[in-house]
Amino acid sequence: MERRKDRNRRVLKEGESQRKDGTYDYRWRSHDGRRHSIYAKTLEELREREAAILRDKSDGIRTDANNTSLNDIFDLWVDLKKGLKDNTFVNYQYMYNQFVYPDIGTMRITKLKRSDIRRFYNKLADERGLKISTIDNVHTVLHQVLDLAVEDNYLRGNPSDHALKELKQARNFDTERRRALTMEEEQLFMKFLSKNGPYHHWKPIFAVMLGTGMRVGEVTGLRWQDIDLEGKMISVNHTLVYYDHASGGCSFNINTPKTKAGCREIPMSDQVKEAFLEEKEFQELVGVKCQVTIDGFTDFIFVNRFGKTHNQGTLNKALRRIIRDCNQQILDDPKRGDDPLLLPHFSCHSLRHTFTTRLCEAGVNVKFIQDVLGHADIGTTLNIYADATRDMKKKEFESFMDYMGMGKKETDKQDTSGDV
């Protein structure tokens, strides 16, 4: 049987043919029996693309994915993903839909390269001004989606592997870490809230956060039945989650902690007990009581003037106003001096970090700190402990150097006086 040839009398391989306009095509069947074809202007170009297809087939890579986009794989991931907490899953979808879906999500999965991922992360940092923590969240879901593409043989490897690490190294993001309030800043913050002013009603909830290290959702979801004022213990057995996503609107839900370590009991200090009693007295004075039931939970301790629960957004907005007005009050004081102590910008989570730092500074056992904070991984606790003790050593050394400097001056004075 004579083999087919092109107009230049070159023998064509199986599946190859030359079209009437002189271009070439190659046709094959994928594993599901469907027919596919590719086109090229020259036979050389066709055979380069043909070789790539044959290599994919040999490696088990799907050859029918030319029209499959990254977004198509994401939709498949959403259908298949199981075992995540509801709030975590909703947050993953939000991150993808907000940042990936309208951008590289439209790219064909077979065309996605490592450089595309790096370019995308740089764009999020430069053009959209996202913090590394947000890009980290985007990476978490994107990496899982691309893992599924590898598992289903759309890709040989995950092009997002190590991409976030490289971004952090290139931009020196690894040096960023949450900053705890110093002891002086913490005292200034609480002193300002203790004054009878527009922010006094915020004192109890922030005092509890500073005195327990509880997460925002754990504090806002705390009920009166979860605390034992006589035994001075707090039971953490659930968390209040607030959804504020464009697609799903705003809503509250009750979730169990992410890990078993999240369910715990926290000792109540005298200051924390006083904060609970102060909140109770305030609500009785102004006639406020809990007016909401969320997933069967009610009688929440910390509520606003309408009897509804707080969320992280409202608490952080309150902190921004408190920081602004506290600092302005200090700057307006004619007796403030040239270098007054001011509050830095911080968030609710900084209060948890501050509590942890105070424990480390006091030399509390690391295992106890892990249990109180509800860390499933001791490594998380050790990282914070290392940061806190590093800062302590630095301050101690600076104090030592100041002392030695003063000692030298005193010695110089004595030597001079002796010469006279």
PLY file of the C-alpha trace (Angstrom):
ply
format ascii 1.0
element vertex 420
property float x
property float y
property float z
element edge 419
property int vertex1
property int vertex2
end_header
0.00 0.00 0.00
1.44 3.31 -1.12
1.89 5.92 1.65
0.33 9.36 1.27
2.64 12.18 0.27
2.44 15.97 0.27
2.93 18.18 -2.78
6.69 18.06 -2.23
6.57 14.26 -2.42
7.35 13.88 1.28
5.84 10.79 2.92
3.17 11.65 5.50
2.79 9.72 8.74
-0.41 8.15 9.98
-2.90 10.86 10.91
-1.12 13.52 8.86
-2.55 15.15 5.73
-2.10 18.21 3.57
-5.08 20.49 3.02
-6.07 22.19 -0.24
-4.59 25.52 0.88
-1.21 23.85 1.42
-1.36 23.76 5.25
-1.10 20.54 7.25
-3.22 18.83 9.88
-2.85 15.93 12.27
-5.81 13.94 13.58
-5.98 11.51 16.49
-8.36 9.98 18.99
-8.18 10.66 22.72
-8.66 8.00 25.42
-12.44 8.58 25.37
-12.66 7.88 21.63
-13.25 11.49 20.58
-11.50 12.80 17.48
-9.16 15.80 17.67
-7.00 17.68 15.19
-4.32 20.34 15.04
-3.17 22.53 12.17
0.15 24.05 11.06
1.48 26.04 8.12
4.44 23.73 7.54
5.06 20.03 7.97
7.99 20.77 10.29
5.78 22.85 12.61
3.06 20.19 12.52
5.48 17.45 13.52
6.81 19.50 16.47
3.27 19.82 17.80
2.56 16.20 16.92
5.60 15.06 18.90
4.37 16.99 21.94
0.99 15.25 21.69
2.59 11.82 21.37
4.83 12.59 24.35
1.77 13.59 26.38
-0.01 10.38 25.39
3.06 8.34 26.34
3.24 10.06 29.74
-0.47 9.64 30.36
-1.18 13.38 29.95
-4.59 14.18 28.53
-4.50 15.27 24.90
-8.13 16.38 24.85
-7.65 19.40 27.13
-7.01 22.12 24.56
-10.23 23.92 25.46
-10.08 23.23 29.21
-9.35 26.35 31.25
-7.98 26.69 34.77
-11.46 27.85 35.78
-12.90 24.56 34.48
-10.54 22.68 36.80
-11.54 24.95 39.68
-15.23 24.16 39.09
-14.33 20.48 39.20
-12.35 21.05 42.43
-15.37 22.71 44.03
-17.52 19.68 43.17
-15.00 17.18 44.50
-13.47 18.92 47.53
-14.54 17.39 50.84
-13.44 17.55 54.46
-13.06 21.32 54.83
-14.77 23.45 57.43
-17.62 25.40 55.83
-16.08 28.81 56.53
-12.70 27.66 55.17
-14.28 26.32 51.98
-16.29 29.51 51.45
-13.16 31.60 51.98
-11.20 29.49 49.47
-13.90 29.98 46.84
-14.05 33.70 47.54
-10.28 34.09 47.15
-10.28 32.20 43.85
-13.33 33.99 42.40
-12.07 37.40 43.48
-8.49 37.17 42.21
-7.87 34.10 40.00
-11.10 33.57 38.07
-11.04 36.82 36.05
-7.27 36.70 35.54
-5.16 33.60 34.82
-8.24 31.45 35.45
-9.26 32.05 31.85
-6.02 30.52 30.52
-6.04 27.05 28.99
-4.70 24.61 31.55
-2.24 23.09 29.07
-0.69 26.51 28.38
-0.18 27.46 32.04
3.50 27.80 32.88
5.51 28.47 36.03
6.31 31.96 34.74
2.58 32.70 34.47
2.12 31.90 38.16
5.08 34.09 39.18
3.82 36.93 36.98
0.35 36.59 38.52
1.65 36.76 42.11
3.78 39.79 41.27
0.72 41.45 39.77
-1.26 40.82 42.96
1.51 42.44 44.99
2.35 45.36 42.67
-0.87 46.34 40.89
-3.47 45.21 43.40
-1.39 45.99 46.45
-2.25 42.76 48.28
-0.46 41.83 51.49
1.59 38.67 51.54
-0.96 37.03 53.87
-3.69 37.53 51.24
-1.49 36.24 48.42
-0.72 33.26 50.66
-4.47 32.52 50.88
-4.82 32.79 47.10
-1.86 30.43 46.67
-3.38 27.87 49.03
-6.47 27.33 46.90
-4.70 27.76 43.54
-2.12 25.13 44.46
-4.88 22.67 45.37
-6.69 23.28 42.07
-3.48 22.71 40.11
-2.80 19.56 42.13
-6.13 18.26 40.85
-5.05 19.10 37.29
-1.94 16.97 37.83
-3.96 14.11 39.34
-6.34 14.14 36.36
-3.42 14.15 33.90
-3.93 17.63 32.51
-0.41 18.62 33.66
2.86 16.81 34.35
3.64 18.88 37.42
2.18 21.69 39.50
3.49 25.00 38.08
2.76 26.78 41.39
5.20 24.64 43.38
7.57 26.94 45.33
6.14 30.02 43.57
5.04 31.69 46.81
8.35 30.91 48.52
10.21 32.52 45.64
7.98 35.60 45.84
8.67 35.98 49.56
12.42 35.58 49.05
12.56 38.00 46.12
10.66 40.68 48.01
12.07 39.91 51.44
8.54 39.13 52.66
9.91 36.48 55.01
11.02 39.21 57.39
7.42 40.30 57.97
5.83 39.12 61.18
3.06 40.27 63.43
4.17 42.75 66.04
2.97 42.38 69.60
2.31 45.45 71.71
5.04 46.25 74.17
4.13 46.28 77.85
4.09 50.10 77.79
1.85 50.20 74.69
-0.53 47.66 76.21
-0.80 49.72 79.38
-1.39 52.91 77.38
-4.14 51.18 75.37
-5.99 49.90 78.44
-5.53 53.20 80.31
-7.17 55.06 77.41
-10.12 52.62 77.36
-10.52 52.92 81.14
-11.37 56.60 80.82
-15.06 57.50 80.83
-15.25 58.45 77.19
-16.78 57.30 73.89
-14.64 54.14 73.85
-15.07 52.97 77.42
-17.68 50.35 76.44
-15.04 48.62 74.30
-12.80 47.97 77.29
-14.28 44.58 78.43
-14.01 42.74 75.10
-10.47 43.99 74.39
-9.44 43.23 77.98
-10.67 39.65 77.55
-8.77 39.30 74.27
-5.58 40.64 75.85
-6.03 38.44 78.91
-6.87 35.14 77.19
-5.33 35.18 73.70
-8.64 33.93 72.28
-9.28 34.22 68.56
-11.79 36.85 67.42
-14.48 34.30 66.52
-14.01 32.56 69.86
-14.49 35.79 71.82
-17.44 37.10 69.79
-19.09 33.67 70.00
-18.62 33.35 73.76
-21.83 32.81 75.75
-22.50 33.41 79.43
-22.87 29.67 79.91
-19.32 29.17 78.58
-17.72 30.98 81.51
-17.49 29.97 85.17
-16.96 33.15 87.18
-16.68 31.27 90.45
-14.27 28.62 89.18
-12.58 31.26 86.97
-12.49 29.10 83.82
-13.51 29.75 80.21
-14.72 26.91 77.98
-13.87 27.34 74.29
-16.04 24.88 72.34
-17.14 26.75 69.20
-16.37 29.79 67.08
-18.59 32.46 65.52
-17.93 32.89 61.80
-18.96 35.96 59.82
-19.35 35.74 56.05
-19.08 39.02 54.16
-18.64 37.92 50.55
-20.02 39.58 47.47
-21.54 36.34 46.19
-23.09 35.10 49.42
-23.93 38.33 51.25
-23.45 38.72 54.99
-24.31 36.09 57.57
-23.19 34.50 60.85
-22.67 30.81 61.52
-21.43 28.71 64.43
-18.59 26.30 63.68
-16.67 23.86 65.80
-12.95 24.65 66.17
-10.76 23.60 63.23
-8.84 21.07 65.32
-9.30 19.14 68.56
-6.76 21.45 70.17
-9.19 24.32 69.55
-11.58 22.87 72.15
-9.99 23.86 75.44
-10.40 25.51 78.82
-8.62 28.76 79.63
-7.90 29.95 83.18
-9.56 33.30 83.97
-7.35 35.96 85.55
-8.76 38.50 87.98
-8.57 41.17 85.27
-10.53 39.01 82.83
-13.15 38.19 85.47
-13.48 41.90 86.20
-13.97 42.56 82.46
-16.86 40.06 82.27
-18.51 41.60 85.33
-18.02 45.09 83.90
-19.68 44.02 80.62
-22.61 42.52 82.55
-23.03 45.68 84.63
-22.86 47.91 81.54
-25.52 45.93 79.67
-27.85 46.01 82.67
-27.30 49.76 83.01
-28.16 50.62 79.39
-30.77 47.89 78.95
-28.94 45.84 76.30
-29.29 42.07 75.98
-28.62 39.48 73.31
-31.34 39.51 70.63
-30.01 36.89 68.22
-29.95 33.11 67.89
-27.37 31.65 65.52
-27.51 27.95 64.67
-29.26 27.34 67.99
-26.72 29.39 70.01
-27.80 32.49 71.91
-27.09 34.52 75.07
-23.80 35.81 73.63
-21.73 37.88 76.06
-20.45 40.63 73.78
-23.20 42.32 71.75
-23.70 45.79 70.27
-26.37 48.29 71.25
-28.91 46.42 69.13
-28.22 43.13 70.91
-26.41 41.63 67.89
-23.01 39.95 67.84
-19.79 41.67 66.83
-17.45 40.57 64.01
-13.80 41.09 63.25
-14.50 43.97 60.87
-16.38 46.08 63.42
-13.79 45.38 66.11
-10.89 46.37 63.85
-12.70 49.57 62.84
-13.15 50.38 66.52
-9.43 49.77 67.10
-8.50 52.16 64.30
-10.62 54.93 65.86
-9.25 54.20 69.35
-5.65 54.33 68.11
-6.31 57.57 66.21
-7.98 59.40 69.09
-5.59 58.11 71.75
-2.56 59.28 69.78
-4.19 62.62 68.94
-4.91 63.21 72.63
-1.25 62.56 73.45
0.00 64.82 70.65
-2.32 67.63 71.77
-0.88 67.52 75.29
1.58 70.42 75.72
3.49 68.35 78.30
4.02 65.39 75.98
7.75 65.85 75.39
9.73 65.40 72.18
9.33 61.62 71.84
5.96 60.62 73.31
4.76 57.03 73.51
2.10 56.43 70.84
0.00 53.41 69.92
1.13 51.61 66.75
-1.37 50.40 64.17
-2.57 46.94 65.20
-5.51 44.58 64.74
-7.52 42.17 66.87
-5.12 39.35 66.09
-2.27 41.48 67.45
-3.95 41.23 70.87
-3.69 37.42 70.71
-0.03 37.78 69.74
0.48 40.26 72.59
-0.98 37.81 75.12
1.35 35.10 73.87
4.35 37.42 74.11
3.51 38.34 77.72
3.42 34.61 78.59
6.80 34.09 76.92
8.28 37.08 78.71
7.05 35.62 82.01
8.84 32.34 81.26
5.65 30.28 81.10
6.06 26.67 79.89
5.70 26.39 76.09
3.38 23.38 76.33
1.02 25.38 78.55
1.09 28.26 76.05
0.21 25.82 73.24
-2.75 24.45 75.20
-4.11 27.88 76.15
-3.85 29.20 72.60
-5.32 26.04 71.05
-2.40 25.48 68.67
-2.59 22.03 67.07
1.08 22.25 66.04
3.68 23.00 68.71
5.80 24.50 65.91
3.40 27.46 65.68
3.87 28.14 69.38
7.64 27.71 69.19
7.89 30.25 66.34
6.11 32.89 68.46
8.19 31.91 71.49
11.39 32.30 69.48
10.33 35.76 68.26
9.44 36.91 71.78
12.62 35.61 73.41
14.72 37.08 70.58
13.23 40.51 71.26
13.80 40.05 75.00
17.46 39.21 74.44
17.87 42.24 72.19
16.35 44.57 74.80
18.47 43.05 77.58
21.63 43.49 75.52
20.71 47.10 74.70
20.21 47.76 78.42
23.59 46.19 79.12
25.26 48.37 76.48
23.61 51.49 77.93
24.87 50.49 81.34
28.39 49.95 80.05
28.31 53.29 78.25
27.27 55.11 81.40
29.91 53.23 83.36
32.58 54.37 80.92
31.53 58.00 81.28
31.61 57.71 85.04
35.09 56.15 84.84
36.31 58.94 82.58
35.05 61.52 85.06
36.81 59.79 87.92
40.05 59.52 85.96
39.92 63.22 85.07
39.25 64.31 88.60
42.14 62.12 89.79
44.56 63.87 87.43
43.64 67.20 88.95
0 1
1 2
2 3
3 4
4 5
5 6
6 7
7 8
8 9
9 10
10 11
11 12
12 13
13 14
14 15
15 16
16 17
17 18
18 19
19 20
20 21
21 22
22 23
23 24
24 25
25 26
26 27
27 28
28 29
29 30
30 31
31 32
32 33
33 34
34 35
35 36
36 37
37 38
38 39
39 40
40 41
41 42
42 43
43 44
44 45
45 46
46 47
47 48
48 49
49 50
50 51
51 52
52 53
53 54
54 55
55 56
56 57
57 58
58 59
59 60
60 61
61 62
62 63
63 64
64 65
65 66
66 67
67 68
68 69
69 70
70 71
71 72
72 73
73 74
74 75
75 76
76 77
77 78
78 79
79 80
80 81
81 82
82 83
83 84
84 85
85 86
86 87
87 88
88 89
89 90
90 91
91 92
92 93
93 94
94 95
95 96
96 97
97 98
98 99
99 100
100 101
101 102
102 103
103 104
104 105
105 106
106 107
107 108
108 109
109 110
110 111
111 112
112 113
113 114
114 115
115 116
116 117
117 118
118 119
119 120
120 121
121 122
122 123
123 124
124 125
125 126
126 127
127 128
128 129
129 130
130 131
131 132
132 133
133 134
134 135
135 136
136 137
137 138
138 139
139 140
140 141
141 142
142 143
143 144
144 145
145 146
146 147
147 148
148 149
149 150
150 151
151 152
152 153
153 154
154 155
155 156
156 157
157 158
158 159
159 160
160 161
161 162
162 163
163 164
164 165
165 166
166 167
167 168
168 169
169 170
170 171
171 172
172 173
173 174
174 175
175 176
176 177
177 178
178 179
179 180
180 181
181 182
182 183
183 184
184 185
185 186
186 187
187 188
188 189
189 190
190 191
191 192
192 193
193 194
194 195
195 196
196 197
197 198
198 199
199 200
200 201
201 202
202 203
203 204
204 205
205 206
206 207
207 208
208 209
209 210
210 211
211 212
212 213
213 214
214 215
215 216
216 217
217 218
218 219
219 220
220 221
221 222
222 223
223 224
224 225
225 226
226 227
227 228
228 229
229 230
230 231
231 232
232 233
233 234
234 235
235 236
236 237
237 238
238 239
239 240
240 241
241 242
242 243
243 244
244 245
245 246
246 247
247 248
248 249
249 250
250 251
251 252
252 253
253 254
254 255
255 256
256 257
257 258
258 259
259 260
260 261
261 262
262 263
263 264
264 265
265 266
266 267
267 268
268 269
269 270
270 271
271 272
272 273
273 274
274 275
275 276
276 277
277 278
278 279
279 280
280 281
281 282
282 283
283 284
284 285
285 286
286 287
287 288
288 289
289 290
290 291
291 292
292 293
293 294
294 295
295 296
296 297
297 298
298 299
299 300
300 301
301 302
302 303
303 304
304 305
305 306
306 307
307 308
308 309
309 310
310 311
311 312
312 313
313 314
314 315
315 316
316 317
317 318
318 319
319 320
320 321
321 322
322 323
323 324
324 325
325 326
326 327
327 328
328 329
329 330
330 331
331 332
332 333
333 334
334 335
335 336
336 337
337 338
338 339
339 340
340 341
341 342
342 343
343 344
344 345
345 346
346 347
347 348
348 349
349 350
350 351
351 352
352 353
353 354
354 355
355 356
356 357
357 358
358 359
359 360
360 361
361 362
362 363
363 364
364 365
365 366
366 367
367 368
368 369
369 370
370 371
371 372
372 373
373 374
374 375
375 376
376 377
377 378
378 379
379 380
380 381
381 382
382 383
383 384
384 385
385 386
386 387
387 388
388 389
389 390
390 391
391 392
392 393
393 394
394 395
395 396
396 397
397 398
398 399
399 400
400 401
401 402
402 403
403 404
404 405
405 406
406 407
407 408
408 409
409 410
410 411
411 412
412 413
413 414
414 415
415 416
416 417
417 418
418 419
